[in-house]
Amino acid sequence: MPPAKKPKLLDQMRAALRARHYSYRTEQSYIQWVRRFILFHNKRHPAEMGTTEIEAFLSHLATDKNISVSTQNQALSALLFLYRHVLQKEISPTLNYAIAKRPKRLPVVLSRDEVRRLMTYLDGIPWLVAQLLYGSGLRLSEALRLRIKDIDFSNNYILVRNGKGDKDRVTLLPQSIQPHLKIQIQRARRLYTRDLQNPRWEGVSIPNALAQKYPTAPREWIWQYLFPAERLSVDPRSQRLLRHHLHPTSIQKAIRRAASEAKITKHVTPHTLRHSFATHLLEAGYDIRTVQELLGHKDIRTTMIYTHVMKSGPFAVQSPLDTLK
């Protein structure tokens, strides 16, 4: 019998990522960067290349493609993963390449009146998600990944699991939307009851380590998504029939349309509501460390950017024109 054929490089990469429980989106991004790296070097195999070629590729991204720092860092992470975990080849930690410029941009923030106007042009689930983004400071991905067990009505808080940087945190649960959340939970419960009757349904996706520890968890009520998708779908990696959470595109489109109808002359995205949450808390006099914890920022300097767009506080300056009689 001939020896088994060795998997292709990208298939090895996928297997290594899945073995380490990387998300599907990260898997897609890393695979794309490895492809671009190979094409940039005229389809040479990465095993034949190393530090010099990685530096040349990263410099090309910064100087010729004008990518952002975060995008360049993602490309670097993908290549380091490839060499370390697939090719078993260590790359020098002191790479010498052109670093992309980090743009200094202030966040877009809505006034309280603009938030009210925006909300009047939203309804249904997009309205409820928008309320969470502004009322709790959640990222859109965090809101859509909320599970039934993450909402604590008794103590008025939301538990955000696996946020940016794979960190957990606690944030506010606004009392004004609690009745609406309870109605949404009833909707999710009806879908769950229907799914239980489907013999092919295998539940929802949960982290692999937890799935091994609690094998029945994917079909348990508390693990279901607060905002489930309307239809069941086949998971692209496991090929299992699952109920995923709502896709972010529907919320993004609804907020963009609402901003247009409300005649808000700013570039409004779901993340704008998170920016507005932080700014309005600081304007109300809350401590910046508290706001940092609610947002889940690792570095307080990230939170401090909101002080530059506050209407009151130490950075508020009155124009001399407004002092003229």
C-alpha positions in Angstrom: 0.0 0.0 0.0 1.5 3.4 -1.0 2.2 5.9 1.8 -0.6 8.3 2.7 -0.4 11.5 0.8 0.7 14.5 2.9 -2.1 17.2 3.3 -1.6 20.4 1.3 0.0 23.3 3.2 -3.2 25.3 3.6 -5.1 22.2 4.8 -2.4 21.7 7.4 -2.8 25.4 8.4 -6.6 24.9 8.8 -6.0 21.8 10.9 -3.5 23.6 13.2 -5.9 26.5 13.7 -8.8 24.3 14.5 -6.7 22.2 16.9 -6.0 25.4 18.8 -9.7 26.6 18.7 -9.2 29.7 16.6 -12.5 31.2 15.4 -13.7 30.6 11.8 -13.2 34.2 10.9 -9.6 34.1 12.1 -9.0 30.9 10.2 -10.3 32.6 7.0 -8.1 35.7 7.5 -5.0 33.7 8.3 -5.4 31.4 5.2 -5.9 34.5 3.1 -2.7 36.1 4.3 -0.7 33.0 3.7 -2.1 32.9 0.1 -1.1 36.5 -0.4 2.4 35.8 1.0 2.9 32.9 -1.4 1.7 34.9 -4.4 3.8 37.9 -3.6 6.9 35.6 -3.7 5.9 34.1 -7.1 4.3 31.0 -5.6 7.4 29.8 -3.7 6.8 27.4 -0.9 7.0 29.0 2.5 9.3 26.2 3.6 11.9 27.6 1.2 11.6 31.1 2.6 12.0 32.7 6.0 12.7 36.0 7.8 13.9 38.0 4.7 10.8 37.1 2.7 8.5 37.9 5.6 10.1 41.3 6.1 9.8 42.1 2.4 6.1 41.1 2.3 5.2 43.2 5.4 7.1 46.2 4.1 5.2 45.8 0.8 1.9 45.9 2.6 2.9 49.1 4.4 4.5 51.1 1.6 2.7 49.9 -1.5 -0.8 48.9 -0.1 -1.1 51.5 2.6 -2.7 49.1 5.0 -3.4 50.0 8.7 -1.2 48.9 11.6 -3.8 46.4 12.8 -4.0 44.8 9.4 -0.3 44.5 9.1 -0.2 43.0 12.6 -2.8 40.4 11.5 -0.7 39.5 8.5 2.4 39.1 10.8 0.4 36.9 13.2 -0.7 34.7 10.4 2.8 34.1 9.1 4.3 33.5 12.5 1.5 30.9 13.1 2.3 29.2 9.8 6.0 28.9 10.5 5.7 28.1 14.2 2.8 25.6 14.2 2.8 24.2 10.7 6.4 24.3 9.4 7.9 24.0 12.9 10.4 26.8 12.1 11.1 29.6 14.5 11.2 33.2 13.1 13.4 35.8 14.7 11.4 38.1 17.0 13.3 41.1 15.8 12.0 41.5 12.3 13.1 44.6 10.3 10.3 45.9 8.1 8.5 49.2 7.3 5.7 49.7 9.9 2.4 50.9 8.7 1.4 54.4 9.9 -1.1 54.5 12.7 -3.7 57.1 11.8 -4.8 59.5 14.6 -8.6 59.6 14.1 -11.2 60.7 16.6 -14.3 58.5 17.0 -17.6 59.6 15.5 -20.0 60.4 18.4 -23.7 61.2 18.3 -25.3 63.8 20.6 -28.0 62.5 22.9 -30.6 64.1 20.5 -29.1 62.3 17.5 -29.3 59.0 19.5 -33.0 59.6 20.2 -33.7 60.5 16.5 -31.8 57.4 15.3 -33.7 55.1 17.6 -37.1 56.4 16.4 -36.3 55.1 12.9 -35.4 51.6 14.2 -37.8 48.8 15.3 -37.8 45.2 16.1 -34.6 43.4 16.7 -32.4 46.1 15.1 -33.8 48.6 17.6 -33.2 46.2 20.6 -29.6 45.5 19.5 -29.0 49.3 19.0 -30.3 49.8 22.5 -27.7 47.4 23.9 -24.9 48.9 21.9 -25.7 52.4 23.3 -27.0 51.3 26.7 -24.3 48.8 27.5 -21.4 49.8 25.4 -21.2 46.5 23.6 -19.5 45.8 20.3 -21.9 44.5 17.6 -20.2 41.1 17.7 -20.5 40.9 21.4 -24.2 41.8 21.4 -25.0 39.1 18.7 -23.0 36.4 20.6 -24.9 36.9 23.8 -26.5 33.7 25.2 -29.5 33.3 27.5 -27.3 32.7 30.5 -25.3 36.0 30.0 -28.3 38.2 30.9 -28.7 38.7 34.7 -32.0 40.5 35.4 -31.6 40.1 39.2 -28.4 42.0 39.4 -28.8 44.2 36.3 -25.7 43.2 34.4 -24.6 41.5 31.2 -21.7 39.1 31.2 -19.7 39.5 28.0 -17.8 36.3 27.3 -14.7 36.1 25.0 -14.7 39.8 24.1 -11.9 41.4 22.2 -8.6 39.9 23.4 -10.5 36.8 24.6 -11.5 38.6 27.8 -14.6 38.3 29.9 -16.2 41.4 31.5 -19.4 42.7 33.1 -21.3 45.7 31.9 -24.6 47.5 32.5 -28.0 46.0 31.8 -30.3 49.1 31.3 -33.5 48.7 33.2 -35.5 50.4 30.4 -35.0 47.6 27.9 -35.4 44.7 30.3 -39.1 44.1 29.3 -38.1 44.1 25.7 -35.3 41.6 26.4 -37.7 39.3 28.1 -40.0 39.3 25.0 -36.9 38.6 22.9 -36.1 35.6 25.2 -39.6 34.3 24.6 -39.1 34.5 20.8 -35.8 32.6 21.2 -37.5 30.1 23.3 -40.1 29.4 20.6 -37.4 28.7 18.1 -35.6 26.5 20.6 -38.7 24.4 21.2 -39.1 24.0 17.5 -35.4 23.0 17.0 -35.8 20.3 19.7 -38.3 18.5 17.4 -35.7 18.4 14.6 -33.7 15.1 14.8 -30.9 16.6 12.7 -30.4 19.7 14.8 -27.2 19.6 17.0 -27.6 22.8 18.9 -25.5 25.9 18.8 -21.7 26.2 18.5 -19.8 26.6 21.8 -16.0 26.7 22.4 -14.4 23.3 21.9 -13.0 23.0 25.4 -16.5 23.6 26.8 -18.1 21.2 24.3 -15.8 18.4 25.5 -16.4 19.2 29.2 -20.2 19.7 28.7 -21.2 17.5 25.7 -24.9 18.3 26.1 -24.4 22.0 26.4 -25.1 22.8 22.7 -28.7 21.7 23.0 -29.3 23.2 26.5 -31.5 26.3 26.8 -29.1 28.5 28.7 -26.5 28.2 25.9 -28.8 29.3 23.1 -28.2 32.7 21.5 -30.3 35.7 22.6 -30.5 36.8 19.0 -30.8 33.5 17.0 -30.8 33.5 13.2 -34.1 32.8 11.6 -32.9 29.7 9.8 -30.8 26.7 10.7 -27.5 26.4 8.8 -24.7 23.9 8.2 -21.5 24.8 10.0 -18.7 25.2 7.3 -16.1 23.4 9.5 -18.0 20.6 11.3 -20.8 20.2 8.7 -23.3 20.0 11.6 -26.8 21.5 11.4 -26.7 24.4 13.9 -28.7 27.5 14.9 -26.2 30.4 14.6 -26.8 33.9 15.9 -28.1 36.7 13.8 -25.8 37.9 11.0 -24.3 41.4 11.7 -25.1 42.7 8.2 -28.8 43.0 9.0 -28.1 45.3 11.9 -25.5 47.3 10.0 -27.9 48.0 7.2 -30.8 48.9 9.5 -28.6 51.4 11.5 -27.3 53.0 8.3 -30.8 53.3 6.9 -32.1 54.8 10.1 -29.3 57.4 10.2 -30.2 58.5 6.7 -33.9 58.8 7.5 -33.1 60.7 10.7 -31.0 63.1 8.6 -27.9 62.6 10.7 -25.0 64.1 8.7 -22.3 61.8 10.2 -21.0 58.4 9.2 -23.0 56.2 11.6 -22.2 52.6 12.2 -23.2 50.2 15.1 -19.8 51.0 16.7 -20.8 54.7 16.7 -23.3 53.8 19.5 -20.5 52.3 21.6 -18.4 55.4 21.1 -21.4 57.5 22.2 -22.0 55.3 25.3 -18.4 56.0 26.4 -18.5 59.7 25.7 -21.8 60.3 27.3 -20.8 58.5 30.5 -17.6 60.7 30.8 -19.7 63.8 30.1 -21.9 62.7 33.0 -18.9 62.7 35.3 -18.2 59.0 35.6 -14.7 58.0 36.4 -12.6 57.1 33.3 -11.4 53.8 35.0 -15.0 52.7 35.4 -15.7 53.5 31.7 -12.5 51.6 30.8 -13.8 48.5 32.6 -17.2 48.7 31.1 -15.7 48.9 27.6 -13.2 46.2 28.2 -10.2 48.3 27.2 -6.8 46.9 28.1 -5.1 50.3 28.0 -6.6 53.4 29.5 -5.1 55.4 26.7 -7.6 53.8 24.4 -10.4 55.1 26.6 -8.9 58.6 27.0 -9.5 59.3 23.3 -13.2 59.9 24.2 -12.1 62.9 26.4 -11.2 64.7 23.1 -14.8 64.6 21.8 -16.6 65.5 25.1 -18.8 68.6 25.2 -17.8 69.3 28.8 -15.0 68.6 31.1 -11.3 69.6 31.0 -11.1 69.7 27.2 -14.1 72.0 26.8 -13.0 75.4 25.5 -15.3 78.3 24.7 -14.5 80.0 21.4 -13.6 83.7 21.8 -16.3 84.5 19.2 -19.0 83.3 21.6 -17.8 85.8 24.2 -18.3 88.8 22.0 -21.3 90.9 22.9 
